[in-house]
């Protein structure tokens, strides 16, 4: 997506999520007409105040990554797809972030970068490897358990004391995961079931990444921090992927597969991150995070349209339980933290 189109989209989101209705009025028109139109727009905006376009679009863009990757993986090997996606995302993220601040990496951040970069490497590989073997919907639902795994890890290590509703959320979410995996595995191959477990592994890697990326984000911002971790991941994947990339028949890859790869490294990541970051700044983290639960819903819906995938009733129930569990486990309130 071009910078101009992305800028127009962000401007429209700004208006919907907080700009004044009168900002869109031109210099023409009578006062009565302007007043009536202003009143109508104000009432319309109040009636839709519970919907915020920025985080909603971010969730939809993120959800599209899963079916997009499935399209690419039909014709591109796993290592090659993962490597090229990381390279593309790295270049776009660092270019975009360099427009607002210089690309610098203080010496004190090198160890946190290695830690977060390793987590990013493991996450990217498990995510794409799992997507090759399971459905886009299953992958999105299982990856949504990352907050559950984070809460469980913090509780086990004594860094946080979870409230009762958070423990209920953990148990409910794990039950939902069991339904998704078991229902998807009935009558299917071990490869498909293995893909579900790889997706759970990716959720664990994403939880690990979330626990160690903090110092980088605080010093550099989310886009530049993610760009640097993608650089580390690219360096890790280079010796593993070069032979496969060089030997693949790229001239036979269809435009649909290329589109899935390009989407995952551009709009599905960079634009979604920009919308999400702006929403956190405008709406606050609590109101914004509620839209994170729409990502698996978006992935399932897009996969149904693009790939013809469908959830069984038991998987749909598992998905609902997982989302409710994540919601309960993520409501920290005032937890007791120990450093």
Steps between C-alpha positions, in 0.01 A plus 500: 500500500639835403588769755233728351226242536616410848505869595147550370380199698662626820347844445155349456548291814609812690177671404279207592672429830526850637496789256226756525208470255540862391853429379357350180283801413607719213475876484171488306144469624271702721518507874172313543610226266834476673335485840260225391779299341720552803221384730434194283868405490532546875202273566633244252843502659347460848292205381815331366728607784537142620663404167853624431620450146874508577534191722222326306691533173821393673330179620364436150840559338669268749234236447567508127860387553394139564303430180753712308782278624302188410473627142874556484588166659312313228787584264792627711696275741479576872858622551496715187162653584604575859835646395359726228216617727750591772724686253205694356362591843846601623558739209153658519504536880845661512422729206172618655651549846797692356257766376424604857824426684859400416588131492716463809576208729666593831753251633281441807225356278711241320436219746122567516504508118668158479246359743200649321645416159535135594139496622393663172692237301335210680158661473524565125611145426238329718225729367569426133581132554174459691302682233628258238351207691181633657223738402528878514209513747655249739833680487344838582291360785794314657734797460246711689587298813830690538355720782392182681852360477647832611271518804574137588877554474491815714300313762728193499813713533348708780523828310125558530222369718197433289151576619235229513335610173837477327543140612149430373604658173807277476296184557224610264748595230688171527169314475419696185839414352432133570172518309660678204786250474303185573210585271739597223700180545209258474518321168792713385868421452767514765657777292193718557506428873873573503425835339272585791777425748745707296249787518488458878880509498482825303266639767759409762774668298283810460443509876878474546550782251248717684687451827840606362422769240408766758840675533534530121149639452547747784822637349435474126123472445310193384580522129876551528523242778316244288716590200819430694368165624410413141861576406621248758246246372617559142861436602396176670300381198754595232729192527197270525306644207746606230526159332121455491442856376759459225363168382129582490319551167382854573375557146227245565364675811156652436401857578269375779797348682705818453205706625479290817871550564494874430190555711652325801808724494329833426134582570450196722785607724618859454169677437330294770774597747463867408124490551538310827764734640297806408191346661687436825611862499147633430277254685731355764621140533190363671248604234739406221587153633134397487531491120781242519233234554366573152820384329415126502142585401636700207737218403219242503272725294764587239612136479140394438473744207849457351578135578159346558593394855234440764497426872306205636241580773734359764790712372277808499412430864868455578580829330236677709632348823855595403406864435305524827790340686750742347273791590473388864872424531595835345291703747778561747338772706758577766725193512770462759833513316831381630829595341 
